[in-house]
Amino acid sequence: MFNKTLKQKIMERTKIKIGLFGFGCVGKGLYDVLHQTPGLKAEIVKICVKDRAKKRSIPDEFFTFDRSEVLNHPDINIIVELIDDSEAAFEIVSTALKSGKGVVSANKKMIAEHFDELLALQKLHNAPLLYEAASCASIPIIRNLEEYYDNDLLQNLSGIVNGSTNYILTKIFRDNLNFADSLKMAQELGFAESNPALDVEGFDAKFKLTILLAHAFGIVARPENLINLGIQKIGDLESRFAREKAYKIKLIARAQKVGNKIAAFVMPQFVSRENNFYHINDEYNAVQTECFFADKQLFTGKGAGSHPTASAVLSDLSALTYDYRYEYKKLQQNAGYELTRDFKVEVFVRFSDEVNVPAVDFDEISERYSSQKQNYVIGKIHFETLINSDWYKNPAVSVVLAENPIV
Ligand SMILES: NC(=O)c1ccc[n+]([C@@H]2O[C@H](COP(=O)([O-])OP(=O)(O)OC[C@H]3O[C@@H](n4cnc5c(N)ncnc54)[C@H](OP(=O)(O)O)[C@@H]3O)[C@@H](O)[C@H]2O)c1
Protein backbone atom coordinates (compact mmCIF):
# COMPACT_ATOMS: atom_id res chain seq x y z
CA MET A 1 0.00 0.00 0.00
CA PHE A 2 2.76 2.45 0.84
CA ASN A 3 4.74 2.08 -2.40
CA LYS A 4 1.97 3.12 -4.76
CA THR A 5 1.33 6.43 -6.51
CA LEU A 6 -0.54 9.20 -4.74
CA LYS A 7 -3.51 8.68 -7.04
CA GLN A 8 -3.65 4.98 -6.22
CA LYS A 9 -3.40 5.74 -2.56
CA ILE A 10 -6.20 8.28 -2.67
CA MET A 11 -8.31 5.78 -4.58
CA GLU A 12 -7.52 3.26 -1.88
CA ARG A 13 -8.85 5.59 0.81
CA THR A 14 -11.96 3.48 0.36
CA LYS A 15 -10.03 0.45 1.49
CA ILE A 16 -8.62 1.00 4.96
CA LYS A 17 -8.90 -2.38 6.63
CA ILE A 18 -8.05 -2.19 10.29
CA GLY A 19 -6.73 -4.87 12.57
CA LEU A 20 -7.47 -3.57 16.06
CA PHE A 21 -5.78 -4.58 19.29
CA GLY A 22 -7.80 -3.69 22.40
CA PHE A 23 -11.48 -2.97 22.81
CA GLY A 24 -11.44 -0.98 26.04
CA CYS A 25 -12.06 2.71 26.57
CA VAL A 26 -10.20 3.88 23.44
CA GLY A 27 -10.80 0.81 21.26
CA LYS A 28 -14.57 1.07 21.73
CA GLY A 29 -14.28 4.82 21.17
CA LEU A 30 -12.60 4.19 17.83
CA TYR A 31 -15.34 1.77 16.83
CA ASP A 32 -17.98 4.45 17.58
CA VAL A 33 -16.06 7.29 15.97
CA LEU A 34 -15.49 5.30 12.75
CA HIS A 35 -19.19 4.61 12.51
CA GLN A 36 -19.89 8.32 12.68
CA THR A 37 -17.23 9.31 10.14
CA PRO A 38 -18.48 8.31 6.72
CA GLY A 39 -15.79 10.43 5.01
CA LEU A 40 -13.04 8.03 6.01
CA LYS A 41 -13.91 4.69 4.49
CA ALA A 42 -12.31 2.51 7.11
CA GLU A 43 -13.48 -0.82 8.36
CA ILE A 44 -12.46 -2.78 11.43
CA VAL A 45 -11.87 -6.33 10.18
CA LYS A 46 -10.80 -8.11 13.37
CA ILE A 47 -10.19 -7.19 17.00
CA CYS A 48 -7.76 -8.96 19.29
CA VAL A 49 -8.55 -8.81 23.01
CA LYS A 50 -7.40 -10.70 26.09
CA ASP A 51 -10.20 -11.67 28.44
CA ARG A 52 -12.29 -14.57 27.09
CA ALA A 53 -14.95 -14.16 29.79
CA LYS A 54 -15.74 -10.49 29.11
CA LYS A 55 -19.10 -9.65 27.52
CA ARG A 56 -18.69 -7.52 24.37
CA SER A 57 -21.03 -4.87 23.05
CA ILE A 58 -20.58 -5.87 19.39
CA PRO A 59 -20.90 -9.30 17.70
CA ASP A 60 -18.51 -12.09 18.72
CA GLU A 61 -17.36 -12.60 15.10
CA PHE A 62 -15.21 -9.46 15.40
CA PHE A 63 -13.08 -10.88 18.19
CA THR A 64 -10.10 -13.14 18.44
CA PHE A 65 -7.68 -13.95 21.24
CA ASP A 66 -4.97 -14.94 18.79
CA ARG A 67 -2.63 -12.10 17.82
CA SER A 68 -1.48 -13.76 14.63
CA GLU A 69 -5.02 -13.90 13.29
CA VAL A 70 -4.92 -10.09 13.16
CA LEU A 71 -1.25 -9.60 12.32
CA ASN A 72 -1.32 -12.12 9.44
CA HIS A 73 -4.80 -11.40 8.14
CA PRO A 74 -4.47 -10.96 4.35
CA ASP A 75 -7.06 -8.15 4.12
CA ILE A 76 -5.72 -6.00 6.97
CA ASN A 77 -3.44 -3.14 5.90
CA ILE A 78 -3.29 -1.02 9.07
CA ILE A 79 -2.76 -2.17 12.64
CA VAL A 80 -4.20 -0.02 15.42
CA GLU A 81 -2.74 -0.89 18.81
CA LEU A 82 -4.89 0.25 21.78
CA ILE A 83 -4.03 -2.11 24.61
CA ASP A 84 -2.92 -1.33 28.15
CA ASP A 85 0.08 -3.69 28.29
CA SER A 86 3.17 -1.90 27.01
CA GLU A 87 5.41 -4.94 26.53
CA ALA A 88 2.76 -6.90 24.61
CA ALA A 89 2.08 -3.67 22.65
CA PHE A 90 5.74 -3.43 21.65
CA GLU A 91 5.71 -7.02 20.36
CA ILE A 92 2.54 -6.32 18.36
CA VAL A 93 3.75 -3.00 16.94
CA SER A 94 7.21 -4.26 16.05
CA THR A 95 5.78 -7.37 14.32
CA ALA A 96 3.42 -5.16 12.29
CA LEU A 97 6.20 -2.74 11.30
CA LYS A 98 8.43 -5.65 10.28
CA SER A 99 5.73 -6.79 7.89
CA GLY A 100 5.63 -3.28 6.36
CA LYS A 101 2.17 -2.38 7.66
CA GLY A 102 1.21 1.11 8.78
CA VAL A 103 0.65 1.27 12.53
CA VAL A 104 -1.24 3.65 14.83
CA SER A 105 -0.73 3.46 18.58
CA ALA A 106 -1.84 5.44 21.63
CA ASN A 107 0.56 3.71 23.98
CA LYS A 108 2.86 6.40 25.40
CA LYS A 109 4.62 4.04 27.80
CA MET A 110 5.52 1.64 25.00
CA ILE A 111 6.62 4.44 22.65
CA ALA A 112 8.67 6.29 25.28
CA GLU A 113 10.39 3.11 26.48
CA HIS A 114 11.19 1.83 22.98
CA PHE A 115 11.68 5.07 21.05
CA ASP A 116 15.05 4.15 19.52
CA GLU A 117 13.93 0.67 18.48
CA LEU A 118 10.72 2.02 16.95
CA LEU A 119 12.69 4.63 14.98
CA ALA A 120 14.99 1.93 13.64
CA LEU A 121 12.10 -0.40 12.73
CA GLN A 122 10.27 2.35 10.83
CA LYS A 123 13.40 3.13 8.86
CA LEU A 124 14.45 -0.45 8.17
CA HIS A 125 11.04 -1.63 7.02
CA ASN A 126 9.88 1.64 5.46
CA ALA A 127 6.73 1.43 7.54
CA PRO A 128 5.07 4.37 9.27
CA LEU A 129 4.09 4.53 12.93
CA LEU A 130 1.84 7.41 14.03
CA TYR A 131 0.93 8.11 17.66
CA GLU A 132 -0.77 11.49 18.02
CA ALA A 133 -3.15 10.06 20.66
CA ALA A 134 -0.19 9.04 22.83
CA SER A 135 0.53 12.61 23.87
CA CYS A 136 -2.36 14.79 25.07
CA ALA A 137 -4.98 12.66 23.29
CA SER A 138 -7.06 15.03 21.16
CA ILE A 139 -4.49 17.87 20.92
CA PRO A 140 -2.54 17.62 17.64
CA ILE A 141 0.73 18.58 19.28
CA ILE A 142 3.12 16.05 17.73
CA ARG A 143 2.27 16.97 14.16
CA ASN A 144 2.52 20.65 15.04
CA LEU A 145 5.94 20.19 16.61
CA GLU A 146 7.04 18.22 13.54
CA GLU A 147 5.67 20.58 10.92
CA TYR A 148 5.57 24.07 12.34
CA TYR A 149 8.31 24.81 14.83
CA ASP A 150 11.83 25.50 13.84
CA ASN A 151 14.20 24.07 16.36
CA ASP A 152 16.15 27.29 16.94
CA LEU A 153 13.08 29.27 17.84
CA LEU A 154 11.49 26.99 20.38
CA GLN A 155 12.65 28.01 23.86
CA ASN A 156 10.24 26.29 26.17
CA LEU A 157 7.52 23.69 26.00
CA SER A 158 5.39 23.10 29.05
CA GLY A 159 2.09 21.44 29.57
CA ILE A 160 -0.65 19.82 31.53
CA VAL A 161 -0.33 16.51 29.72
CA ASN A 162 -2.17 14.11 32.02
CA GLY A 163 -5.96 14.29 32.02
CA SER A 164 -6.63 12.31 35.17
CA THR A 165 -4.28 14.26 37.46
CA ASN A 166 -5.70 17.51 36.08
CA TYR A 167 -9.18 16.17 36.75
CA ILE A 168 -8.18 15.26 40.33
CA LEU A 169 -6.48 18.62 40.96
CA THR A 170 -9.54 20.42 39.57
CA LYS A 171 -11.79 18.50 41.94
CA ILE A 172 -9.49 19.38 44.87
CA PHE A 173 -8.90 23.08 44.09
CA ARG A 174 -12.16 24.06 42.39
CA ASP A 175 -14.69 21.69 43.92
CA ASN A 176 -13.07 21.09 47.37
CA LEU A 177 -13.20 17.28 47.10
CA ASN A 178 -10.56 15.03 48.62
CA PHE A 179 -7.90 13.11 46.71
CA ALA A 180 -9.39 9.60 47.05
CA ASP A 181 -12.89 10.58 45.87
CA SER A 182 -11.46 12.59 42.98
CA LEU A 183 -9.30 9.65 41.81
CA LYS A 184 -12.29 7.31 41.98
CA MET A 185 -14.31 9.70 39.81
CA ALA A 186 -11.47 9.98 37.28
CA GLN A 187 -11.31 6.17 37.08
CA GLU A 188 -15.07 5.81 36.65
CA LEU A 189 -14.99 8.29 33.77
CA GLY A 190 -12.21 6.32 32.00
CA PHE A 191 -9.60 9.09 32.37
CA ALA A 192 -7.24 7.21 34.64
CA GLU A 193 -4.84 4.51 33.45
CA SER A 194 -5.62 0.92 34.53
CA ASN A 195 -2.76 1.37 37.00
CA PRO A 196 -3.49 4.79 38.65
CA ALA A 197 0.07 5.10 39.98
CA LEU A 198 1.14 5.77 36.37
CA ASP A 199 -0.98 8.92 36.46
CA VAL A 200 -0.71 10.23 40.01
CA GLU A 201 3.02 9.63 40.35
CA GLY A 202 3.72 11.50 37.12
CA PHE A 203 4.94 8.53 35.04
CA ASP A 204 2.31 8.92 32.33
CA ALA A 205 3.20 12.62 32.01
CA LYS A 206 6.87 11.68 31.82
CA PHE A 207 6.26 9.19 28.99
CA LYS A 208 4.48 11.96 27.08
CA LEU A 209 7.29 14.40 27.82
CA THR A 210 9.78 11.83 26.47
CA ILE A 211 7.84 11.73 23.19
CA LEU A 212 7.48 15.52 23.02
CA LEU A 213 11.22 16.00 23.67
CA ALA A 214 12.05 14.04 20.53
CA HIS A 215 9.65 15.99 18.35
CA ALA A 216 10.39 19.40 19.93
CA PHE A 217 14.13 19.30 20.47
CA GLY A 218 15.40 16.11 18.82
CA ILE A 219 16.34 14.50 22.13
CA VAL A 220 15.68 10.78 22.48
CA ALA A 221 15.72 10.40 26.25
CA ARG A 222 15.34 7.30 28.34
CA PRO A 223 12.27 7.89 30.58
CA GLU A 224 14.26 6.77 33.63
CA ASN A 225 16.63 9.70 33.07
CA LEU A 226 13.84 12.25 33.44
CA ILE A 227 12.67 13.27 36.91
CA ASN A 228 8.98 12.87 37.67
CA LEU A 229 7.31 13.92 40.85
CA GLY A 230 3.57 13.31 41.01
CA ILE A 231 0.66 14.74 42.95
CA GLN A 232 0.33 11.92 45.48
CA LYS A 233 2.14 13.78 48.26
CA ILE A 234 0.27 17.08 47.94
CA GLY A 235 -1.17 17.78 51.38
CA ASP A 236 -3.28 20.27 53.31
CA LEU A 237 -0.56 22.80 54.10
CA GLU A 238 0.51 23.46 50.51
CA SER A 239 -3.13 23.35 49.37
CA ARG A 240 -3.97 26.00 51.97
CA PHE A 241 -0.92 28.03 50.95
CA ALA A 242 -2.10 27.86 47.32
CA ARG A 243 -5.64 28.95 48.22
CA GLU A 244 -4.41 31.87 50.36
CA LYS A 245 -2.35 33.19 47.46
CA ALA A 246 -5.17 32.52 44.95
CA TYR A 247 -3.01 29.91 43.23
CA LYS A 248 -3.84 26.42 42.04
CA ILE A 249 -1.44 23.50 41.90
CA LYS A 250 -1.02 21.83 38.49
CA LEU A 251 1.15 18.93 37.38
CA ILE A 252 3.41 20.38 34.69
CA ALA A 253 5.69 18.63 32.22
CA ARG A 254 8.46 20.97 31.10
CA ALA A 255 11.25 21.01 28.53
CA GLN A 256 13.02 24.35 28.71
CA LYS A 257 16.20 25.66 27.16
CA VAL A 258 18.85 26.52 29.75
CA GLY A 259 21.76 27.94 27.79
CA ASN A 260 22.21 25.45 24.97
CA LYS A 261 20.87 22.52 26.97
CA ILE A 262 17.41 21.36 27.91
CA ALA A 263 15.97 21.05 31.42
CA ALA A 264 13.18 18.45 31.34
CA PHE A 265 11.06 17.18 34.22
CA VAL A 266 7.50 16.60 35.48
CA MET A 267 6.60 18.26 38.79
CA PRO A 268 3.68 19.91 40.56
CA GLN A 269 3.73 23.68 40.31
CA PHE A 270 1.82 26.68 41.65
CA VAL A 271 0.01 28.68 38.99
CA SER A 272 -1.63 32.07 39.40
CA ARG A 273 -4.74 33.37 37.63
CA GLU A 274 -2.52 35.08 35.04
CA ASN A 275 -1.04 31.73 34.04
CA ASN A 276 -2.72 29.98 31.09
CA PHE A 277 -2.62 26.67 32.93
CA TYR A 278 -4.75 28.05 35.80
CA HIS A 279 -7.77 27.95 33.51
CA ILE A 280 -7.25 24.41 32.19
CA ASN A 281 -9.67 22.24 34.16
CA ASP A 282 -11.06 18.71 34.41
CA GLU A 283 -9.65 16.24 31.88
CA TYR A 284 -8.45 19.02 29.60
CA ASN A 285 -4.79 19.16 28.67
CA ALA A 286 -2.80 22.10 27.40
CA VAL A 287 0.62 22.56 25.89
CA GLN A 288 2.26 25.96 25.81
CA THR A 289 5.11 26.68 23.45
CA GLU A 290 7.33 29.71 23.89
CA CYS A 291 9.25 30.80 20.85
CA PHE A 292 11.79 33.50 20.32
CA PHE A 293 9.64 35.56 17.95
CA ALA A 294 6.09 34.22 18.29
CA ASP A 295 6.16 34.31 22.11
CA LYS A 296 3.54 32.12 23.84
CA GLN A 297 1.10 29.84 22.03
CA LEU A 298 -1.36 27.59 23.80
CA PHE A 299 -2.85 24.36 22.50
CA THR A 300 -5.69 22.95 24.52
CA GLY A 301 -8.17 20.10 24.26
CA LYS A 302 -9.40 16.96 25.95
CA GLY A 303 -6.44 14.91 27.07
CA ALA A 304 -8.26 11.71 27.92
CA GLY A 305 -11.48 9.83 27.41
CA SER A 306 -12.89 7.46 24.88
CA HIS A 307 -13.99 9.64 21.97
CA PRO A 308 -11.42 12.48 22.27
CA THR A 309 -8.59 9.93 22.25
CA ALA A 310 -10.19 7.98 19.42
CA SER A 311 -10.43 11.22 17.41
CA ALA A 312 -6.62 11.46 17.38
CA VAL A 313 -6.38 7.80 16.30
CA LEU A 314 -8.85 8.58 13.53
CA SER A 315 -6.75 11.53 12.40
CA ASP A 316 -3.66 9.30 12.25
CA LEU A 317 -5.57 6.73 10.20
CA SER A 318 -6.57 9.43 7.77
CA ALA A 319 -2.99 10.77 7.65
CA LEU A 320 -1.68 7.30 6.76
CA THR A 321 -3.86 7.26 3.67
CA TYR A 322 -2.00 10.37 2.48
CA ASP A 323 1.30 8.65 3.17
CA TYR A 324 2.05 10.99 6.08
CA ARG A 325 4.83 9.86 8.33
CA TYR A 326 6.89 11.60 10.97
CA GLU A 327 10.14 12.83 9.48
CA TYR A 328 11.63 13.33 12.94
CA LYS A 329 12.87 16.69 11.66
CA LYS A 330 14.52 17.78 14.91
CA LEU A 331 16.48 14.54 15.05
CA GLN A 332 17.59 15.04 11.44
CA GLN A 333 18.63 18.63 12.19
CA ASN A 334 21.05 17.20 14.70
CA ALA A 335 21.10 20.35 16.82
CA GLY A 336 23.00 18.45 19.47
CA TYR A 337 20.80 19.38 22.42
CA GLU A 338 21.50 17.48 25.61
CA LEU A 339 19.56 17.22 28.83
CA THR A 340 20.93 19.13 31.79
CA ARG A 341 20.39 19.12 35.55
CA ASP A 342 22.69 22.08 36.02
CA PHE A 343 20.16 24.78 36.91
CA LYS A 344 18.37 26.20 39.95
CA VAL A 345 14.69 25.96 40.79
CA GLU A 346 12.50 27.87 43.22
CA VAL A 347 10.58 25.43 45.42
CA PHE A 348 8.08 25.20 48.24
CA VAL A 349 9.03 22.28 50.49
CA ARG A 350 6.59 21.05 53.14
CA PHE A 351 7.97 18.60 55.70
CA SER A 352 7.09 17.05 59.03
CA ASP A 353 9.19 17.42 62.19
CA GLU A 354 10.76 13.99 61.74
CA VAL A 355 12.47 15.04 58.54
CA ASN A 356 15.60 17.16 58.36
CA VAL A 357 15.53 19.58 55.42
CA PRO A 358 18.83 21.41 55.99
CA ALA A 359 18.98 25.12 55.17
CA VAL A 360 22.46 24.56 53.80
CA ASP A 361 20.99 22.66 50.83
CA PHE A 362 19.42 25.91 49.62
CA ASP A 363 21.20 28.73 47.81
CA GLU A 364 18.67 31.20 49.14
CA ILE A 365 15.67 30.97 51.50
CA SER A 366 12.90 33.54 51.17
CA GLU A 367 10.33 32.19 53.65
CA ARG A 368 10.15 29.70 56.52
CA TYR A 369 7.18 28.47 58.48
CA SER A 370 6.96 26.12 61.46
CA SER A 371 3.96 24.83 63.36
CA GLN A 372 3.61 21.96 65.81
CA LYS A 373 3.61 19.26 63.16
CA GLN A 374 4.28 20.79 59.77
CA ASN A 375 6.88 23.14 58.37
CA TYR A 376 7.66 24.67 55.05
CA VAL A 377 10.49 26.46 53.44
CA ILE A 378 10.49 28.44 50.20
CA GLY A 379 13.81 28.91 48.49
CA LYS A 380 16.12 28.46 45.55
CA ILE A 381 18.00 25.22 45.23
CA HIS A 382 20.20 23.57 42.64
CA PHE A 383 18.15 20.92 40.82
CA GLU A 384 20.80 18.23 41.30
CA THR A 385 20.98 19.02 45.06
CA LEU A 386 17.19 18.73 45.30
CA ILE A 387 16.81 15.38 43.57
CA ASN A 388 19.85 13.83 45.25
CA SER A 389 18.94 15.04 48.75
CA ASP A 390 18.08 12.58 51.53
CA TRP A 391 14.73 14.28 52.07
CA TYR A 392 13.35 14.70 48.54
CA LYS A 393 11.88 11.20 48.33
CA ASN A 394 10.65 11.01 51.93
CA PRO A 395 6.87 10.38 52.04
CA ALA A 396 6.55 13.16 54.64
CA VAL A 397 8.03 15.74 52.25
CA SER A 398 6.09 17.47 49.49
CA VAL A 399 7.79 19.63 46.86
CA VAL A 400 5.89 22.13 44.72
CA LEU A 401 7.65 24.37 42.23
CA ALA A 402 7.17 28.13 42.06
CA GLU A 403 5.26 29.60 39.15
CA ASN A 404 8.42 30.40 37.15
CA PRO A 405 10.42 27.47 38.45
CA ILE A 406 13.77 27.77 36.69
CA VAL A 407 15.64 30.73 38.18
N1 LIG B 1 -8.19 6.06 28.25
C1 LIG B 1 -7.66 7.20 27.80
O1 LIG B 1 -8.24 8.28 27.99
C2 LIG B 1 -6.39 7.19 27.01
C3 LIG B 1 -5.90 8.40 26.49
C4 LIG B 1 -4.72 8.40 25.72
C5 LIG B 1 -4.07 7.20 25.51
N2 LIG B 1 -4.54 6.04 26.06
C6 LIG B 1 -3.79 4.81 25.82
O2 LIG B 1 -4.59 3.94 25.03
C7 LIG B 1 -4.30 2.58 25.35
C8 LIG B 1 -5.59 1.86 25.73
O3 LIG B 1 -6.14 2.49 26.87
P1 LIG B 1 -7.63 2.16 27.37
O4 LIG B 1 -7.95 3.24 28.34
O5 LIG B 1 -8.51 1.93 26.21
O6 LIG B 1 -7.39 0.78 28.14
P2 LIG B 1 -8.51 -0.23 28.72
O7 LIG B 1 -9.85 0.42 28.74
O8 LIG B 1 -7.95 -0.79 29.97
O9 LIG B 1 -8.57 -1.39 27.60
C9 LIG B 1 -7.45 -2.16 27.34
C10 LIG B 1 -7.79 -3.16 26.26
O10 LIG B 1 -6.59 -3.86 25.93
C11 LIG B 1 -6.89 -5.25 25.85
N3 LIG B 1 -5.64 -6.00 26.11
C12 LIG B 1 -4.82 -5.91 27.18
N4 LIG B 1 -3.75 -6.72 27.01
C13 LIG B 1 -3.91 -7.33 25.81
C14 LIG B 1 -3.16 -8.26 25.07
N5 LIG B 1 -2.01 -8.73 25.53
N6 LIG B 1 -3.63 -8.65 23.85
C15 LIG B 1 -4.80 -8.16 23.37
N7 LIG B 1 -5.56 -7.27 24.03
C16 LIG B 1 -5.12 -6.85 25.24
C17 LIG B 1 -7.97 -5.46 26.88
O11 LIG B 1 -8.62 -6.66 26.57
P3 LIG B 1 -9.94 -7.16 27.36
O12 LIG B 1 -11.06 -6.29 26.83
O13 LIG B 1 -10.09 -8.57 26.94
O14 LIG B 1 -9.67 -6.95 28.82
C18 LIG B 1 -8.83 -4.22 26.67
O15 LIG B 1 -9.75 -4.41 25.62
C19 LIG B 1 -3.26 2.63 26.49
O16 LIG B 1 -1.97 2.53 25.93
C20 LIG B 1 -3.45 4.02 27.08
O17 LIG B 1 -2.27 4.52 27.66
C21 LIG B 1 -5.69 6.00 26.80
The ligand as a Tripos MOL2 file, in Angstrom:
@<TRIPOS>MOLECULE
LIG
   48    52     1     0     0
SMALL
NO_CHARGES

@<TRIPOS>ATOM
      1 N1         -8.1850    6.0590   28.2480 N.am      1 LIG1
      2 C1         -7.6630    7.2050   27.8000 C.2       1 LIG1
      3 O1         -8.2350    8.2780   27.9910 O.2       1 LIG1
      4 C2         -6.3880    7.1860   27.0110 C.ar      1 LIG1
      5 C3         -5.8990    8.4020   26.4930 C.ar      1 LIG1
      6 C4         -4.7210    8.3960   25.7200 C.ar      1 LIG1
      7 C5         -4.0680    7.2000   25.5120 C.ar      1 LIG1
      8 N2         -4.5380    6.0370   26.0640 N.ar      1 LIG1
      9 C6         -3.7870    4.8050   25.8190 C.3       1 LIG1
     10 O2         -4.5910    3.9360   25.0290 O.3       1 LIG1
     11 C7         -4.2960    2.5770   25.3460 C.3       1 LIG1
     12 C8         -5.5920    1.8590   25.7340 C.3       1 LIG1
     13 O3         -6.1360    2.4880   26.8710 O.3       1 LIG1
     14 P1         -7.6300    2.1590   27.3670 P.3       1 LIG1
     15 O4         -7.9510    3.2370   28.3370 O.co2     1 LIG1
     16 O5         -8.5140    1.9310   26.2080 O.co2     1 LIG1
     17 O6         -7.3950    0.7830   28.1440 O.3       1 LIG1
     18 P2         -8.5090   -0.2260   28.7200 P.3       1 LIG1
     19 O7         -9.8490    0.4230   28.7440 O.co2     1 LIG1
     20 O8         -7.9480   -0.7880   29.9700 O.co2     1 LIG1
     21 O9         -8.5710   -1.3860   27.6010 O.3       1 LIG1
     22 C9         -7.4540   -2.1610   27.3360 C.3       1 LIG1
     23 C10        -7.7870   -3.1640   26.2550 C.3       1 LIG1
     24 O10        -6.5860   -3.8620   25.9260 O.3       1 LIG1
     25 C11        -6.8920   -5.2460   25.8500 C.3       1 LIG1
     26 N3         -5.6410   -6.0000   26.1120 N.ar      1 LIG1
     27 C12        -4.8170   -5.9130   27.1810 C.ar      1 LIG1
     28 N4         -3.7510   -6.7240   27.0100 N.ar      1 LIG1
     29 C13        -3.9130   -7.3270   25.8100 C.ar      1 LIG1
     30 C14        -3.1640   -8.2580   25.0690 C.ar      1 LIG1
     31 N5         -2.0150   -8.7340   25.5270 N.pl3     1 LIG1
     32 N6         -3.6310   -8.6460   23.8530 N.ar      1 LIG1
     33 C15        -4.7970   -8.1630   23.3650 C.ar      1 LIG1
     34 N7         -5.5590   -7.2670   24.0270 N.ar      1 LIG1
     35 C16        -5.1240   -6.8460   25.2380 C.ar      1 LIG1
     36 C17        -7.9670   -5.4640   26.8800 C.3       1 LIG1
     37 O11        -8.6190   -6.6560   26.5730 O.3       1 LIG1
     38 P3         -9.9440   -7.1600   27.3590 P.3       1 LIG1
     39 O12       -11.0620   -6.2890   26.8270 O.co2     1 LIG1
     40 O13       -10.0920   -8.5710   26.9430 O.co2     1 LIG1
     41 O14        -9.6730   -6.9460   28.8190 O.co2     1 LIG1
     42 C18        -8.8270   -4.2210   26.6720 C.3       1 LIG1
     43 O15        -9.7490   -4.4120   25.6170 O.3       1 LIG1
     44 C19        -3.2630    2.6250   26.4900 C.3       1 LIG1
     45 O16        -1.9700    2.5340   25.9290 O.3       1 LIG1
     46 C20        -3.4540    4.0160   27.0760 C.3       1 LIG1
     47 O17        -2.2740    4.5190   27.6620 O.3       1 LIG1
     48 C21        -5.6940    6.0020   26.7990 C.ar      1 LIG1
@<TRIPOS>BOND
     1     1     2 1
     2     2     3 2
     3     2     4 1
     4     4     5 ar
     5     4    48 ar
     6     5     6 ar
     7     6     7 ar
     8     7     8 ar
     9     8     9 1
    10     8    48 ar
    11     9    10 1
    12     9    46 1
    13    10    11 1
    14    11    12 1
    15    11    44 1
    16    12    13 1
    17    13    14 1
    18    14    15 2
    19    14    16 1
    20    14    17 1
    21    17    18 1
    22    18    19 2
    23    18    20 1
    24    18    21 1
    25    21    22 1
    26    22    23 1
    27    23    24 1
    28    23    42 1
    29    24    25 1
    30    25    26 1
    31    25    36 1
    32    26    27 ar
    33    26    35 ar
    34    27    28 ar
    35    28    29 ar
    36    29    30 ar
    37    29    35 ar
    38    30    31 1
    39    30    32 ar
    40    32    33 ar
    41    33    34 ar
    42    34    35 ar
    43    36    37 1
    44    36    42 1
    45    37    38 1
    46    38    39 2
    47    38    40 1
    48    38    41 1
    49    42    43 1
    50    44    45 1
    51    44    46 1
    52    46    47 1
@<TRIPOS>SUBSTRUCTURE
     1 LIG1         1 GROUP 0 **** ****
